[in-house]
Amino acid sequence: MNLPPAKPPSTPPPDHPLKSFWKSIAILLLLAVTIFTILGFLGGITMLEKTLTSLVMPIGLVWVGLITLTYLLLISRQKILGFLSLGCLLAITLGGNQFASNYLAYSLEAPFSQIDIAQIPTLDAVIVLGGGTSSTYNNRAQLGMAGDRVATAARLYHSGQVKKIICTGSQSFRASPEDLHPREEAKLILTEFGIPASAVILLEGDNTSQEMNSLKSWIPEHINSPQPRVGLITSAWHLKRALRLAKSQGLEFEPIPSNFISGPVNPSPHWVIPSGDNLATTGRIFKEYLAAIVSR
């Protein structure tokens, strides 16, 4: 007796691609709600508000977009694009992370962290490298992010530790002929701080190398001392490079750090969510290490 062939076991039809997409989005949203709920319990409403604010910033939106894109590419088995997206996600997450950027900054600032400005002995002159000032649309000079460079010079002058301040820095591309050079901006601010204009010297230089070249010519001609004592003020993360470039010109300066950007890491959403400030810090430090590699 011939039996009818057995029917193969039925398999459920595969999900429609659109249904799978929305299912994946729902999982992500559920995960996000869970994370926000935990943040609300642990950090309170303030931490929750800061987290939401960080996420709607441009960097936060890009970060969330990369997480979503990476997840969707990997679950759809588009491995090459998925791992490429994952690489971009890791780069922006690590580069914009508060712990990573702070550690990188400290790696350059640590040698100068114990220098006490008040204990610096009397100097013949002090140099303020350009980069701590900017100009407004009406050509008004103002302190920038690295404005502590100029403020440190003013403190040293008013404490009697120095009698001359050398401001360096040129701007190759200016918006107008009236646009001020960094050295001119620094001088204007210093005079507003009560320092006589006659005590401020201006030297050119588009970058640190050129500034050191200008100083090499100026110092022997204007400081009458067999061993002139000259201090160099710049951002603490830039000081190591500046001293190296000075040494390449045969110059020895007293290091005077300012504008530290590393410090205690306080609770923040940026322990996880990248921020533009942290990315900028990471970029600055990478530039310093790159300059060391190419001897610039």
C-alpha positions, 0 to 999 in steps of 0.5 A: 500500500502506497502512503502519500508522501509526508508533508514537510514541516511548515515554517513560519513566513519570514517577517516583512522587512518593514516589520523587522525594521520597526521591531528593531526600532522598538527595541532601541526605544525600549533600551533608551527608555530603560537607560533614562529611567535608571539615570532619573533614579540615580542622578535625579532630574538634573542629570536626566535633563543634562543627558537629554540636552547632550543628546539633542546637541549636534554631536549627540544627534550624530552619535545616536544616529551612528548607534542606530545605523550600526545596529540596523546594518549589523542585524541586517547582516551588512557586515562591511558597512556595519563594521565601518559604521561601528568604527566611526561610532567608536572614534566619535565615542572615544574622541568625545569622551570626558575621561579619554580627552581629560587623560590625553590633556593630562599626559601633556600638562602633568610635568607643569602641574606643580609649578606655582606662579607666585614662586617664580623668581624675578624675570627679565621678561616674560613671553606671551604666545599668541592664541589667547585672544580674539577680536569682535566685529567692531575690532574690540580685543577680548580674551579667548578660551586660552585667555589665561595666558594674558591674565598670567602675564598681568599677574606677574607684572603687577606682583613685580616678578617681571618688568617687560612682557613680550606678546607674539603672534601674527594673523596671515589672513585677516578679515580687514586691514583693521583686524588686529593681530593676536599680539596687538589684541594682547597688548590692548588687553594688558594696557586695560589691565593697568600695564604701561604700553611701554612695558609691552613689546610686540613680535611677529610669528604666524606659528610657534616656530616663527615666534621662536625665530623672532625671539631668537633675534630680539632677546640678545639685542634687547636684554643686556644680561649674559644669562637672561632670565625669560619666562614663557607663558602658553597653555600647559598642554602646548608648553612642552612643544613650545619649549622644544621649539625654543631649544631648537633655536638655542633658547632656554626659557622658564616654563610658566603654564596657564590655561590647564584643560585637564582636571577632576572629572565630575559626574556628567553625561559625557562620561558616555555621550561625546561632546564637542568640547571633548572632541576639540580637546582630543584634537588639540592633543593629537595635534601636539603629538603629531607635531612632535612626530614631524618635529614641528 
